[in-house]
Amino acid sequence: MSDFQTTSAKQPIILDDILPVVLAEYWVSRAEFLGPGRHPRVVQARESFVWLVRKLTVMSYPDIAKYCGRLTLKGVPSHCASVHQYRRANAKYLAGTPDSRGRPMNEVLDSIRMVLLEGRKAI
């Protein structure tokens, strides 16, 4: 597992940087992500988003819930817990492919992290 906490960037990563990369990685629309749907690809996109936001920003769970249009914290902390379990097991997620083959969780998160860090260097 790689260390996701980095501090040597010119610009901080913000939620509006993370969300489009996660949506593209999981082939999920913004409407699906923010909606009530529970398709595994949408749930996994939400889990990855919450985990990345907690690792790469100083946002709290209530702030993340508000950004996602949630009135309560219900589900937000559990998304992080799910990702920790998947990372330990390096389980396959449905990201990166339009079918359901999936990729290992650590590979998915490393890929998203690299895209975000490369974007920061360009600023």
N, CA, C and O atoms as CSV, one atom per row, in Angstrom:
chain,resi,resn,atom,element,x,y,z
A,1,MET,N,N,0.838,-1.177,0.000
A,1,MET,CA,C,0.000,0.000,0.000
A,1,MET,C,C,0.880,1.236,0.000
A,1,MET,O,O,1.856,1.314,0.746
A,2,SER,N,N,0.544,2.170,-0.811
A,2,SER,CA,C,1.337,3.384,-0.887
A,2,SER,C,C,0.819,4.425,0.083
A,2,SER,O,O,-0.319,4.365,0.547
A,3,ASP,N,N,1.684,5.378,0.375
A,3,ASP,CA,C,1.311,6.460,1.284
A,3,ASP,C,C,0.602,7.539,0.490
A,3,ASP,O,O,1.171,8.094,-0.450
A,4,PHE,N,N,-0.621,7.838,0.853
A,4,PHE,CA,C,-1.417,8.803,0.110
A,4,PHE,C,C,-1.249,10.214,0.632
A,4,PHE,O,O,-1.716,11.156,-0.007
A,5,GLN,N,N,-0.610,10.389,1.750
A,5,GLN,CA,C,-0.499,11.724,2.310
A,5,GLN,C,C,0.775,12.377,1.796
A,5,GLN,O,O,1.883,11.960,2.133
A,6,THR,N,N,0.601,13.400,0.980
A,6,THR,CA,C,1.726,14.142,0.443
A,6,THR,C,C,1.534,15.606,0.771
A,6,THR,O,O,0.404,16.084,0.875
A,7,THR,N,N,2.648,16.326,0.937
A,7,THR,CA,C,2.535,17.720,1.334
A,7,THR,C,C,3.349,18.659,0.458
A,7,THR,O,O,3.417,19.852,0.756
A,8,SER,N,N,3.959,18.180,-0.592
A,8,SER,CA,C,4.879,19.018,-1.349
A,8,SER,C,C,4.292,19.543,-2.662
A,8,SER,O,O,5.021,19.664,-3.647
A,9,ALA,N,N,3.041,19.846,-2.697
A,9,ALA,CA,C,2.419,20.327,-3.930
A,9,ALA,C,C,2.238,21.832,-3.892
A,9,ALA,O,O,2.168,22.442,-2.825
A,10,LYS,N,N,2.162,22.423,-5.084
A,10,LYS,CA,C,1.950,23.863,-5.193
A,10,LYS,C,C,0.530,24.252,-4.807
A,10,LYS,O,O,0.324,25.259,-4.131
A,11,GLN,N,N,-0.430,23.478,-5.223
A,11,GLN,CA,C,-1.835,23.769,-4.975
A,11,GLN,C,C,-2.468,22.609,-4.218
A,11,GLN,O,O,-2.159,21.450,-4.492
A,12,PRO,N,N,-3.346,22.908,-3.273
A,12,PRO,CA,C,-4.016,21.809,-2.573
A,12,PRO,C,C,-5.015,21.108,-3.479
A,12,PRO,O,O,-5.577,21.708,-4.396
A,13,ILE,N,N,-5.221,19.843,-3.206
A,13,ILE,CA,C,-6.254,19.097,-3.914
A,13,ILE,C,C,-7.587,19.433,-3.254
A,13,ILE,O,O,-7.694,19.451,-2.027
A,14,ILE,N,N,-8.590,19.696,-4.064
A,14,ILE,CA,C,-9.918,20.024,-3.542
A,14,ILE,C,C,-10.926,19.017,-4.073
A,14,ILE,O,O,-10.640,18.251,-4.993
A,15,LEU,N,N,-12.109,19.033,-3.477
A,15,LEU,CA,C,-13.143,18.075,-3.879
A,15,LEU,C,C,-13.449,18.143,-5.361
A,15,LEU,O,O,-13.660,17.112,-5.999
A,16,ASP,N,N,-13.473,19.336,-5.913
A,16,ASP,CA,C,-13.793,19.483,-7.334
A,16,ASP,C,C,-12.695,18.926,-8.234
A,16,ASP,O,O,-12.922,18.724,-9.427
A,17,ASP,N,N,-11.510,18.677,-7.681
A,17,ASP,CA,C,-10.454,17.993,-8.435
A,17,ASP,C,C,-10.657,16.485,-8.388
A,17,ASP,O,O,-10.449,15.791,-9.383
A,18,ILE,N,N,-11.057,15.989,-7.244
A,18,ILE,CA,C,-11.152,14.542,-7.022
A,18,ILE,C,C,-12.354,13.927,-7.724
A,18,ILE,O,O,-12.238,12.875,-8.353
A,19,LEU,N,N,-13.508,14.581,-7.618
A,19,LEU,CA,C,-14.743,13.976,-8.126
A,19,LEU,C,C,-14.683,13.604,-9.607
A,19,LEU,O,O,-15.035,12.472,-9.938
A,20,PRO,N,N,-14.256,14.489,-10.523
A,20,PRO,CA,C,-14.257,14.095,-11.945
A,20,PRO,C,C,-13.344,12.898,-12.241
A,20,PRO,O,O,-13.647,12.080,-13.109
A,21,VAL,N,N,-12.235,12.803,-11.520
A,21,VAL,CA,C,-11.315,11.692,-11.748
A,21,VAL,C,C,-11.949,10.379,-11.277
A,21,VAL,O,O,-11.836,9.352,-11.947
A,22,VAL,N,N,-12.611,10.423,-10.127
A,22,VAL,CA,C,-13.290,9.222,-9.622
A,22,VAL,C,C,-14.426,8.817,-10.557
A,22,VAL,O,O,-14.582,7.636,-10.870
A,23,LEU,N,N,-15.213,9.783,-11.001
A,23,LEU,CA,C,-16.326,9.483,-11.911
A,23,LEU,C,C,-15.826,8.823,-13.192
A,23,LEU,O,O,-16.418,7.855,-13.669
A,24,ALA,N,N,-14.743,9.346,-13.744
A,24,ALA,CA,C,-14.182,8.776,-14.978
A,24,ALA,C,C,-13.645,7.373,-14.735
A,24,ALA,O,O,-13.819,6.486,-15.571
A,25,GLU,N,N,-13.002,7.173,-13.612
A,25,GLU,CA,C,-12.421,5.868,-13.302
A,25,GLU,C,C,-13.492,4.788,-13.169
A,25,GLU,O,O,-13.273,3.638,-13.549
A,26,TYR,N,N,-14.645,5.161,-12.632
A,26,TYR,CA,C,-15.715,4.189,-12.399
A,26,TYR,C,C,-16.801,4.206,-13.467
A,26,TYR,O,O,-17.762,3.442,-13.380
A,27,TRP,N,N,-16.667,5.047,-14.449
A,27,TRP,CA,C,-17.669,5.146,-15.513
A,27,TRP,C,C,-19.046,5.448,-14.912
A,27,TRP,O,O,-20.040,4.808,-15.255
A,28,VAL,N,N,-19.083,6.423,-14.022
A,28,VAL,CA,C,-20.299,6.823,-13.323
A,28,VAL,C,C,-20.552,8.298,-13.609
A,28,VAL,O,O,-19.617,9.098,-13.608
A,29,SER,N,N,-21.806,8.663,-13.853
A,29,SER,CA,C,-22.134,10.079,-14.072
A,29,SER,C,C,-22.263,10.795,-12.729
A,29,SER,O,O,-22.444,10.164,-11.687
A,30,ARG,N,N,-22.169,12.106,-12.774
A,30,ARG,CA,C,-22.336,12.910,-11.554
A,30,ARG,C,C,-23.740,12.690,-10.973
A,30,ARG,O,O,-23.900,12.605,-9.756
A,31,ALA,N,N,-24.753,12.599,-11.841
A,31,ALA,CA,C,-26.132,12.378,-11.379
A,31,ALA,C,C,-26.253,11.034,-10.661
A,31,ALA,O,O,-26.918,10.943,-9.629
A,32,GLU,N,N,-25.615,9.989,-11.198
A,32,GLU,CA,C,-25.642,8.683,-10.533
A,32,GLU,C,C,-24.934,8.748,-9.181
A,32,GLU,O,O,-25.418,8.213,-8.183
A,33,PHE,N,N,-23.785,9.412,-9.169
A,33,PHE,CA,C,-22.984,9.515,-7.950
A,33,PHE,C,C,-23.746,10.237,-6.845
A,33,PHE,O,O,-23.730,9.802,-5.694
A,34,LEU,N,N,-24.405,11.326,-7.184
A,34,LEU,CA,C,-25.120,12.125,-6.193
A,34,LEU,C,C,-26.524,11.604,-5.901
A,34,LEU,O,O,-27.152,12.018,-4.926
A,35,GLY,N,N,-27.010,10.706,-6.733
A,35,GLY,CA,C,-28.367,10.173,-6.572
A,35,GLY,C,C,-28.449,9.078,-5.523
A,35,GLY,O,O,-27.466,8.779,-4.844
A,36,PRO,N,N,-29.631,8.481,-5.395
A,36,PRO,CA,C,-29.857,7.463,-4.364
A,36,PRO,C,C,-29.480,6.040,-4.789
A,36,PRO,O,O,-29.610,5.108,-3.994
A,37,GLY,N,N,-29.018,5.860,-6.025
A,37,GLY,CA,C,-28.751,4.522,-6.559
A,37,GLY,C,C,-27.740,3.735,-5.750
A,37,GLY,O,O,-26.868,4.306,-5.095
A,38,ARG,N,N,-27.867,2.404,-5.804
A,38,ARG,CA,C,-26.988,1.518,-5.038
A,38,ARG,C,C,-26.272,0.498,-5.937
A,38,ARG,O,O,-25.821,-0.541,-5.452
A,39,HIS,N,N,-26.166,0.787,-7.239
A,39,HIS,CA,C,-25.431,-0.120,-8.123
A,39,HIS,C,C,-24.005,-0.256,-7.580
A,39,HIS,O,O,-23.433,0.730,-7.117
A,40,PRO,N,N,-23.424,-1.457,-7.628
A,40,PRO,CA,C,-22.086,-1.646,-7.061
A,40,PRO,C,C,-21.035,-0.662,-7.583
A,40,PRO,O,O,-20.186,-0.206,-6.818
A,41,ARG,N,N,-21.085,-0.333,-8.870
A,41,ARG,CA,C,-20.111,0.615,-9.423
A,41,ARG,C,C,-20.288,1.999,-8.788
A,41,ARG,O,O,-19.298,2.681,-8.526
A,42,VAL,N,N,-21.524,2.420,-8.539
A,42,VAL,CA,C,-21.800,3.737,-7.933
A,42,VAL,C,C,-21.364,3.730,-6.469
A,42,VAL,O,O,-20.738,4.682,-6.002
A,43,VAL,N,N,-21.686,2.679,-5.758
A,43,VAL,CA,C,-21.293,2.576,-4.348
A,43,VAL,C,C,-19.773,2.591,-4.226
A,43,VAL,O,O,-19.226,3.266,-3.355
A,44,GLN,N,N,-19.100,1.858,-5.087
A,44,GLN,CA,C,-17.644,1.818,-5.040
A,44,GLN,C,C,-17.034,3.175,-5.400
A,44,GLN,O,O,-16.011,3.561,-4.834
A,45,ALA,N,N,-17.646,3.890,-6.325
A,45,ALA,CA,C,-17.172,5.242,-6.647
A,45,ALA,C,C,-17.315,6.139,-5.423
A,45,ALA,O,O,-16.403,6.903,-5.105
A,46,ARG,N,N,-18.438,6.053,-4.741
A,46,ARG,CA,C,-18.640,6.856,-3.524
A,46,ARG,C,C,-17.612,6.492,-2.457
A,46,ARG,O,O,-17.035,7.371,-1.818
A,47,GLU,N,N,-17.387,5.196,-2.269
A,47,GLU,CA,C,-16.414,4.752,-1.270
A,47,GLU,C,C,-15.023,5.294,-1.581
A,47,GLU,O,O,-14.341,5.811,-0.697
A,48,SER,N,N,-14.612,5.177,-2.822
A,48,SER,CA,C,-13.286,5.664,-3.211
A,48,SER,C,C,-13.185,7.172,-3.047
A,48,SER,O,O,-12.172,7.684,-2.571
A,49,PHE,N,N,-14.236,7.881,-3.441
A,49,PHE,CA,C,-14.244,9.335,-3.314
A,49,PHE,C,C,-14.070,9.753,-1.855
A,49,PHE,O,O,-13.217,10.584,-1.543
A,50,VAL,N,N,-14.866,9.186,-0.978
A,50,VAL,CA,C,-14.794,9.558,0.446
A,50,VAL,C,C,-13.407,9.242,0.999
A,50,VAL,O,O,-12.826,10.055,1.717
A,51,TRP,N,N,-12.879,8.079,0.671
A,51,TRP,CA,C,-11.576,7.688,1.188
A,51,TRP,C,C,-10.486,8.634,0.685
A,51,TRP,O,O,-9.635,9.077,1.457
A,52,LEU,N,N,-10.516,8.940,-0.614
A,52,LEU,CA,C,-9.512,9.848,-1.178
A,52,LEU,C,C,-9.622,11.250,-0.585
A,52,LEU,O,O,-8.608,11.887,-0.300
A,53,VAL,N,N,-10.844,11.725,-0.401
A,53,VAL,CA,C,-11.027,13.056,0.187
A,53,VAL,C,C,-10.453,13.079,1.594
A,53,VAL,O,O,-9.786,14.043,1.970
A,54,ARG,N,N,-10.695,12.048,2.369
A,54,ARG,CA,C,-10.168,12.009,3.738
A,54,ARG,C,C,-8.642,11.932,3.745
A,54,ARG,O,O,-8.002,12.490,4.636
A,55,LYS,N,N,-8.058,11.253,2.770
A,55,LYS,CA,C,-6.601,11.111,2.727
A,55,LYS,C,C,-5.892,12.318,2.123
A,55,LYS,O,O,-4.772,12.638,2.523
A,56,LEU,N,N,-6.527,12.992,1.165
A,56,LEU,CA,C,-5.840,14.041,0.410
A,56,LEU,C,C,-6.269,15.464,0.771
A,56,LEU,O,O,-5.699,16.429,0.263
A,57,THR,N,N,-7.259,15.599,1.636
A,57,THR,CA,C,-7.725,16.929,2.033
A,57,THR,C,C,-7.915,16.951,3.549
A,57,THR,O,O,-7.673,15.959,4.237
A,58,VAL,N,N,-8.348,18.088,4.044
A,58,VAL,CA,C,-8.648,18.220,5.472
A,58,VAL,C,C,-10.157,18.217,5.722
A,58,VAL,O,O,-10.609,18.602,6.800
A,59,MET,N,N,-10.920,17.788,4.743
A,59,MET,CA,C,-12.381,17.783,4.857
A,59,MET,C,C,-12.844,16.770,5.903
A,59,MET,O,O,-12.286,15.680,6.026
A,60,SER,N,N,-13.868,17.156,6.646
A,60,SER,CA,C,-14.465,16.281,7.646
A,60,SER,C,C,-15.587,15.458,7.004
A,60,SER,O,O,-16.025,15.749,5.891
A,61,TYR,N,N,-16.039,14.438,7.715
A,61,TYR,CA,C,-17.168,13.649,7.224
A,61,TYR,C,C,-18.409,14.519,6.996
A,61,TYR,O,O,-19.070,14.366,5.968
A,62,PRO,N,N,-18.749,15.430,7.923
A,62,PRO,CA,C,-19.930,16.278,7.665
A,62,PRO,C,C,-19.771,17.138,6.410
A,62,PRO,O,O,-20.733,17.336,5.668
A,63,ASP,N,N,-18.558,17.648,6.170
A,63,ASP,CA,C,-18.320,18.456,4.965
A,63,ASP,C,C,-18.464,17.621,3.696
A,63,ASP,O,O,-19.014,18.082,2.696
A,64,ILE,N,N,-17.966,16.396,3.750
A,64,ILE,CA,C,-18.074,15.501,2.590
A,64,ILE,C,C,-19.536,15.177,2.325
A,64,ILE,O,O,-19.984,15.199,1.179
A,65,ALA,N,N,-20.279,14.875,3.385
A,65,ALA,CA,C,-21.710,14.553,3.233
A,65,ALA,C,C,-22.453,15.727,2.612
A,65,ALA,O,O,-23.288,15.542,1.727
A,66,LYS,N,N,-22.150,16.923,3.072
A,66,LYS,CA,C,-22.811,18.121,2.535
A,66,LYS,C,C,-22.470,18.305,1.060
A,66,LYS,O,O,-23.350,18.619,0.258
A,67,TYR,N,N,-21.205,18.114,0.695
A,67,TYR,CA,C,-20.790,18.241,-0.694
A,67,TYR,C,C,-21.537,17.254,-1.587
A,67,TYR,O,O,-21.876,17.566,-2.728
A,68,CYS,N,N,-21.788,16.065,-1.054
A,68,CYS,CA,C,-22.476,15.012,-1.807
A,68,CYS,C,C,-23.993,15.141,-1.758
A,68,CYS,O,O,-24.706,14.271,-2.257
A,69,GLY,N,N,-24.485,16.214,-1.163
A,69,GLY,CA,C,-25.922,16.440,-1.116
A,69,GLY,C,C,-26.654,15.579,-0.112
A,69,GLY,O,O,-27.868,15.402,-0.207
A,70,ARG,N,N,-25.927,15.044,0.845
A,70,ARG,CA,C,-26.539,14.208,1.877
A,70,ARG,C,C,-26.927,15.084,3.060
A,70,ARG,O,O,-26.168,15.966,3.462
A,71,LEU,N,N,-28.092,14.845,3.608
A,71,LEU,CA,C,-28.552,15.604,4.763
A,71,LEU,C,C,-27.954,15.091,6.063
A,71,LEU,O,O,-27.889,15.819,7.053
A,72,THR,N,N,-27.518,13.838,6.059
A,72,THR,CA,C,-26.935,13.246,7.259
A,72,THR,C,C,-25.619,12.570,6.903
A,72,THR,O,O,-25.262,12.446,5.731
A,73,LEU,N,N,-24.920,12.145,7.917
A,73,LEU,CA,C,-23.658,11.426,7.718
A,73,LEU,C,C,-23.863,9.960,7.361
A,73,LEU,O,O,-22.901,9.251,7.065
A,74,LYS,N,N,-25.085,9.513,7.386
A,74,LYS,CA,C,-25.370,8.093,7.175
A,74,LYS,C,C,-24.627,7.574,5.945
A,74,LYS,O,O,-24.811,8.069,4.832
A,75,GLY,N,N,-23.801,6.586,6.168
A,75,GLY,CA,C,-23.074,5.945,5.077
A,75,GLY,C,C,-21.701,6.518,4.795
A,75,GLY,O,O,-20.835,5.799,4.297
A,76,VAL,N,N,-21.471,7.787,5.096
A,76,VAL,CA,C,-20.190,8.397,4.724
A,76,VAL,C,C,-19.018,7.754,5.467
A,76,VAL,O,O,-18.070,7.321,4.812
A,77,PRO,N,N,-19.034,7.670,6.800
A,77,PRO,CA,C,-17.900,7.014,7.472
A,77,PRO,C,C,-17.742,5.543,7.089
A,77,PRO,O,O,-16.623,5.034,7.027
A,78,SER,N,N,-18.856,4.861,6.834
A,78,SER,CA,C,-18.748,3.446,6.475
A,78,SER,C,C,-18.081,3.265,5.113
A,78,SER,O,O,-17.486,2.218,4.858
A,79,HIS,N,N,-18.171,4.268,4.233
A,79,HIS,CA,C,-17.470,4.179,2.947
A,79,HIS,C,C,-15.962,4.071,3.179
A,79,HIS,O,O,-15.284,3.274,2.529
A,80,CYS,N,N,-15.443,4.872,4.103
A,80,CYS,CA,C,-14.009,4.809,4.413
A,80,CYS,C,C,-13.639,3.445,4.986
A,80,CYS,O,O,-12.618,2.869,4.612
A,81,ALA,N,N,-14.455,2.934,5.881
A,81,ALA,CA,C,-14.187,1.632,6.488
A,81,ALA,C,C,-14.165,0.535,5.423
A,81,ALA,O,O,-13.328,-0.366,5.474
A,82,SER,N,N,-15.077,0.611,4.466
A,82,SER,CA,C,-15.110,-0.383,3.389
A,82,SER,C,C,-13.829,-0.351,2.580
A,82,SER,O,O,-13.279,-1.400,2.244
A,83,VAL,N,N,-13.349,0.844,2.264
A,83,VAL,CA,C,-12.126,0.966,1.466
A,83,VAL,C,C,-10.937,0.402,2.228
A,83,VAL,O,O,-10.094,-0.272,1.636
A,84,HIS,N,N,-10.851,0.661,3.525
A,84,HIS,CA,C,-9.749,0.102,4.313
A,84,HIS,C,C,-9.754,-1.423,4.226
A,84,HIS,O,O,-8.700,-2.044,4.084
A,85,GLN,N,N,-10.938,-2.022,4.311
A,85,GLN,CA,C,-11.034,-3.477,4.214
A,85,GLN,C,C,-10.630,-3.968,2.825
A,85,GLN,O,O,-9.898,-4.949,2.698
A,86,TYR,N,N,-11.110,-3.280,1.781
A,86,TYR,CA,C,-10.764,-3.673,0.408
A,86,TYR,C,C,-9.269,-3.510,0.151
A,86,TYR,O,O,-8.659,-4.338,-0.526
A,87,ARG,N,N,-8.677,-2.437,0.693
A,87,ARG,CA,C,-7.238,-2.217,0.487
A,87,ARG,C,C,-6.424,-3.331,1.149
A,87,ARG,O,O,-5.470,-3.840,0.562
A,88,ARG,N,N,-6.802,-3.703,2.360
A,88,ARG,CA,C,-6.079,-4.774,3.048
A,88,ARG,C,C,-6.137,-6.076,2.249
A,88,ARG,O,O,-5.143,-6.795,2.140
A,89,ALA,N,N,-7.290,-6.362,1.706
A,89,ALA,CA,C,-7.471,-7.596,0.925
A,89,ALA,C,C,-7.067,-7.413,-0.533
A,89,ALA,O,O,-6.995,-8.390,-1.279
A,90,ASN,N,N,-6.803,-6.181,-0.948
A,90,ASN,CA,C,-6.530,-5.830,-2.340
A,90,ASN,C,C,-7.607,-6.430,-3.250
A,90,ASN,O,O,-7.321,-6.984,-4.312
A,91,ALA,N,N,-8.843,-6.300,-2.797
A,91,ALA,CA,C,-9.987,-6.830,-3.539
A,91,ALA,C,C,-10.164,-6.096,-4.853
A,91,ALA,O,O,-9.692,-4.971,-5.019
A,92,LYS,N,N,-10.845,-6.738,-5.781
A,92,LYS,CA,C,-11.095,-6.112,-7.080
A,92,LYS,C,C,-12.304,-5.198,-7.001
A,92,LYS,O,O,-13.329,-5.537,-6.410
A,93,TYR,N,N,-12.158,-4.037,-7.608
A,93,TYR,CA,C,-13.235,-3.062,-7.712
A,93,TYR,C,C,-13.662,-3.000,-9.163
A,93,TYR,O,O,-12.948,-3.485,-10.040
A,94,LEU,N,N,-14.809,-2.414,-9.429
A,94,LEU,CA,C,-15.350,-2.366,-10.784
A,94,LEU,C,C,-14.835,-1.170,-11.579
A,94,LEU,O,O,-15.415,-0.811,-12.603
A,95,ALA,N,N,-13.774,-0.564,-11.125
A,95,ALA,CA,C,-13.270,0.645,-11.769
A,95,ALA,C,C,-12.487,0.357,-13.032
A,95,ALA,O,O,-11.945,-0.733,-13.218
A,96,GLY,N,N,-12.439,1.363,-13.901
A,96,GLY,CA,C,-11.548,1.342,-15.038
A,96,GLY,C,C,-11.970,0.519,-16.223
A,96,GLY,O,O,-11.280,0.512,-17.243
A,97,THR,N,N,-13.080,-0.175,-16.123
A,97,THR,CA,C,-13.545,-0.985,-17.242
A,97,THR,C,C,-15.052,-0.831,-17.371
A,97,THR,O,O,-15.762,-0.775,-16.367
A,98,PRO,N,N,-15.538,-0.763,-18.600
A,98,PRO,CA,C,-16.985,-0.658,-18.768
A,98,PRO,C,C,-17.703,-1.965,-18.454
A,98,PRO,O,O,-18.922,-1.973,-18.280
A,99,ASP,N,N,-16.967,-3.062,-18.380
A,99,ASP,CA,C,-17.590,-4.325,-18.006
A,99,ASP,C,C,-17.396,-4.537,-16.494
A,99,ASP,O,O,-17.109,-3.581,-15.773
A,100,SER,N,N,-17.544,-5.734,-16.027
A,100,SER,CA,C,-17.473,-5.974,-14.588
A,100,SER,C,C,-16.227,-6.754,-14.168
A,100,SER,O,O,-16.237,-7.422,-13.135
A,101,ARG,N,N,-15.165,-6.675,-14.954
A,101,ARG,CA,C,-13.961,-7.431,-14.604
A,101,ARG,C,C,-13.296,-6.868,-13.358
A,101,ARG,O,O,-12.868,-7.621,-12.483
A,102,GLY,N,N,-13.210,-5.564,-13.277
A,102,GLY,CA,C,-12.617,-4.931,-12.109
A,102,GLY,C,C,-11.099,-4.926,-12.130
A,102,GLY,O,O,-10.460,-5.603,-12.935
A,103,ARG,N,N,-10.546,-4.141,-11.219
A,103,ARG,CA,C,-9.102,-4.027,-11.023
A,103,ARG,C,C,-8.832,-4.053,-9.527
A,103,ARG,O,O,-9.712,-3.711,-8.737
A,104,PRO,N,N,-7.633,-4.450,-9.124
A,104,PRO,CA,C,-7.330,-4.449,-7.693
A,104,PRO,C,C,-7.495,-3.046,-7.088
A,104,PRO,O,O,-7.120,-2.046,-7.701
A,105,MET,N,N,-8.052,-2.995,-5.898
A,105,MET,CA,C,-8.354,-1.732,-5.243
A,105,MET,C,C,-7.134,-0.825,-5.120
A,105,MET,O,O,-7.230,0.372,-5.388
A,106,ASN,N,N,-5.996,-1.372,-4.722
A,106,ASN,CA,C,-4.806,-0.538,-4.564
A,106,ASN,C,C,-4.385,0.080,-5.893
A,106,ASN,O,O,-3.929,1.223,-5.928
A,107,GLU,N,N,-4.533,-0.659,-6.979
A,107,GLU,CA,C,-4.213,-0.147,-8.310
A,107,GLU,C,C,-5.150,1.000,-8.688
A,107,GLU,O,O,-4.715,2.004,-9.252
A,108,VAL,N,N,-6.431,0.845,-8.374
A,108,VAL,CA,C,-7.417,1.879,-8.682
A,108,VAL,C,C,-7.076,3.175,-7.940
A,108,VAL,O,O,-7.017,4.245,-8.546
A,109,LEU,N,N,-6.854,3.074,-6.639
A,109,LEU,CA,C,-6.573,4.271,-5.847
A,109,LEU,C,C,-5.241,4.900,-6.230
A,109,LEU,O,O,-5.127,6.125,-6.260
A,110,ASP,N,N,-4.229,4.082,-6.525
A,110,ASP,CA,C,-2.948,4.627,-6.978
A,110,ASP,C,C,-3.111,5.378,-8.296
A,110,ASP,O,O,-2.517,6.439,-8.485
A,111,SER,N,N,-3.913,4.832,-9.203
A,111,SER,CA,C,-4.167,5.471,-10.489
A,111,SER,C,C,-4.834,6.838,-10.307
A,111,SER,O,O,-4.417,7.824,-10.915
A,112,ILE,N,N,-5.857,6.888,-9.475
A,112,ILE,CA,C,-6.549,8.152,-9.230
A,112,ILE,C,C,-5.599,9.146,-8.577
A,112,ILE,O,O,-5.556,10.316,-8.957
A,113,ARG,N,N,-4.846,8.681,-7.605
A,113,ARG,CA,C,-3.897,9.553,-6.904
A,113,ARG,C,C,-2.869,10.152,-7.875
A,113,ARG,O,O,-2.560,11.341,-7.799
A,114,MET,N,N,-2.352,9.338,-8.772
A,114,MET,CA,C,-1.350,9.831,-9.730
A,114,MET,C,C,-1.941,10.897,-10.651
A,114,MET,O,O,-1.286,11.901,-10.933
A,115,VAL,N,N,-3.161,10.692,-11.117
A,115,VAL,CA,C,-3.824,11.689,-11.964
A,115,VAL,C,C,-3.958,13.000,-11.198
A,115,VAL,O,O,-3.694,14.070,-11.746
A,116,LEU,N,N,-4.363,12.921,-9.944
A,116,LEU,CA,C,-4.538,14.130,-9.138
A,116,LEU,C,C,-3.215,14.840,-8.887
A,116,LEU,O,O,-3.145,16.066,-8.972
A,117,LEU,N,N,-2.173,14.088,-8.581
A,117,LEU,CA,C,-0.868,14.700,-8.321
A,117,LEU,C,C,-0.262,15.285,-9.588
A,117,LEU,O,O,0.396,16.325,-9.531
A,118,GLU,N,N,-0.470,14.639,-10.725
A,118,GLU,CA,C,0.024,15.195,-11.992
A,118,GLU,C,C,-0.681,16.504,-12.307
A,118,GLU,O,O,-0.061,17.444,-12.803
A,119,GLY,N,N,-1.966,16.567,-12.021
A,119,GLY,CA,C,-2.722,17.805,-12.232
A,119,GLY,C,C,-2.202,18.943,-11.383
A,119,GLY,O,O,-2.216,20.095,-11.815
A,120,ARG,N,N,-1.746,18.641,-10.189
A,120,ARG,CA,C,-1.206,19.678,-9.307
A,120,ARG,C,C,0.109,20.216,-9.831
A,120,ARG,O,O,0.387,21.407,-9.695
A,121,LYS,N,N,0.925,19.358,-10.427
A,121,LYS,CA,C,2.214,19.804,-10.955
A,121,LYS,C,C,2.028,20.765,-12.126
A,121,LYS,O,O,2.865,21.637,-12.362
A,122,ALA,N,N,0.927,20.599,-12.855
A,122,ALA,CA,C,0.682,21.427,-14.036
A,122,ALA,C,C,0.235,22.842,-13.680
A,122,ALA,O,O,0.248,23.731,-14.531
A,123,ILE,N,N,-0.156,23.049,-12.439
A,123,ILE,CA,C,-0.675,24.372,-12.032
A,123,ILE,C,C,0.456,25.327,-11.792
A,123,ILE,O,O,0.224,26.485,-11.444
